[in-house]
Amino acid sequence: MRVAVTGAGGRLGRALMTALQEAPFTGPLGPLAWSRPTYDIDDPEAAARCIRQAAPEVVVHAAAWTDVDGCAREPERAMRRNAMAVAELAEACVRAGADLVLISTNEVFDGRRTDGRGYAPEDRPRPGNPYGASKLAGETAAQAAFLRHGGLIDGLGAVGPLGPASTPATGASSAPIPAAPQLAIVRTAWLYGPPGNDFPARILAAADRARASGEPLRVVGDEIGSPTFAPDLAEGILELLAAGMFAGVHHIVNSGSVSRAGWARHVLAATGVEVPIVEIPLATWTRPSVPPAWAVLAPTLPPSGEHLRPWQAAFADYAPLLRRERAANGR
Ligand SMILES: NC(=O)c1ccc[n+]([C@@H]2O[C@H](COP(=O)([O-])OP(=O)(O)OC[C@H]3O[C@@H](n4cnc5c(N)ncnc54)[C@H](OP(=O)(O)O)[C@@H]3O)[C@@H](O)[C@H]2O)c1
């Protein structure tokens, strides 16, 4: 399977490239890494050009403008990067018969839910900030493109003109009949992992500053989510690809949930940093983009029937790297 990964240098992109290099179904050439300048989400022609030149069978779209505050300051740019670029990519994929795995976010939901249940794919998205709005617009545009050109957007078998029962477009009777290209939307939340500059790294830096100034560390106590380790998410995506049928909306997160303050306490304890934490309300933490207070996604059942491991178990695999980095920096 010829798999291309956009945003291959990002947090998830790197994890995907590593996992795909070892996957039995990618073949000896391995995955295709699409990063700038080859693939630029600011270039409306980039998607069609890349698909034409490389002819991938599957594209995993991990590139995005993930600067949520930047998106809040420049919502039009957010729409260009997180929605129009997705529309162009989806159009190019479905026309070429390639599957698309679109990475999206819990921020398509406003997080005002109070019944303690995680958001499920059936729940109606309603973004609470421009980043979420741009990501939802990307989801909608991709679904529209796949529907328009006969792709599959759910597991119910809405097979269109490229489907198994149709005549090959070339008219060559011996040509294999392409299966309808599939669109998978994979929503995740609170991603962390190499190359750092993630919540654990930022909380450790803030803890060092707090300790130096003799102040407690103030962390939001009423924002709840599921910390998700990028390599675990990558494995979850590979499991979908290996299963072959993956059209539809998937929620992939490590199991369990925790508040930002609880997550911070866990990070400090695992790295041996002792700084008192004072919990503050989300409403007092002002920033351009308002994050959803309830960022919990109900994970969908993967083909194996086994959800990703609990977030604490995943973090136990990452903590040694953080400890080594701190030791190397004399902390
Ligand atoms: N981080 C989270 O907590 C989180 C939570 C939920 C969902 N998600 C979603 O998960 C996906 C991956 O996120 P991530 O955390 O891996 O993000 P990331 O580390 O910020 O990576 C984003 C990638 O997009 C690329 N990119 C940015 N602008 C680009 C442009 N103009 N042209 C081409 N590529 C561009 C970046 O390229 P460079 O390396 O060249 O900068 C980078 O490789 C995104 O769809 C995001 O919306 C993230």
The ligand as an ORCA input file, in Angstrom:
! r2SCAN-3c Opt
* xyz 0 1
  N      -1.871     18.748     19.057
  C      -3.046     18.421     19.567
  O      -3.262     18.468     20.798
  C      -4.145     17.933     18.662
  C      -5.359     17.566     19.240
  C      -6.380     17.118     18.403
  C      -6.181     17.028     17.053
  N      -5.005     17.421     16.518
  C      -4.852     17.320     15.067
  O      -3.861     16.344     14.821
  C      -3.155     16.660     13.612
  C      -1.672     16.641     13.868
  O      -1.375     17.576     14.892
  P       0.090     17.700     15.499
  O      -0.073     17.861     16.961
  O       0.962     16.628     14.950
  O       0.470     19.115     14.888
  P       1.907     19.760     14.603
  O       2.965     19.073     15.406
  O       1.685     21.218     14.755
  O       2.134     19.383     13.101
  C       1.408     20.028     12.098
  C       2.083     19.755     10.806
  O       1.437     20.572      9.821
  C       2.437     21.123      9.024
  N       2.081     22.405      8.448
  C       1.771     23.556      9.072
  N       1.587     24.538      8.171
  C       1.808     23.966      6.966
  C       1.781     24.445      5.641
  N       1.541     25.731      5.335
  N       2.024     23.574      4.632
  C       2.317     22.290      4.890
  N       2.384     21.763      6.131
  C       2.121     22.613      7.139
  C       3.611     21.342      9.931
  O       4.763     21.430      9.110
  P       6.181     21.932      9.645
  O       6.728     20.741     10.398
  O       6.896     22.267      8.403
  O       5.879     23.120     10.514
  C       3.568     20.107     10.786
  O       4.297     19.072     10.186
  C      -3.723     18.012     13.152
  O      -4.727     17.780     12.211
  C      -4.357     18.580     14.399
  O      -5.415     19.455     14.056
  C      -3.976     17.858     17.292
*
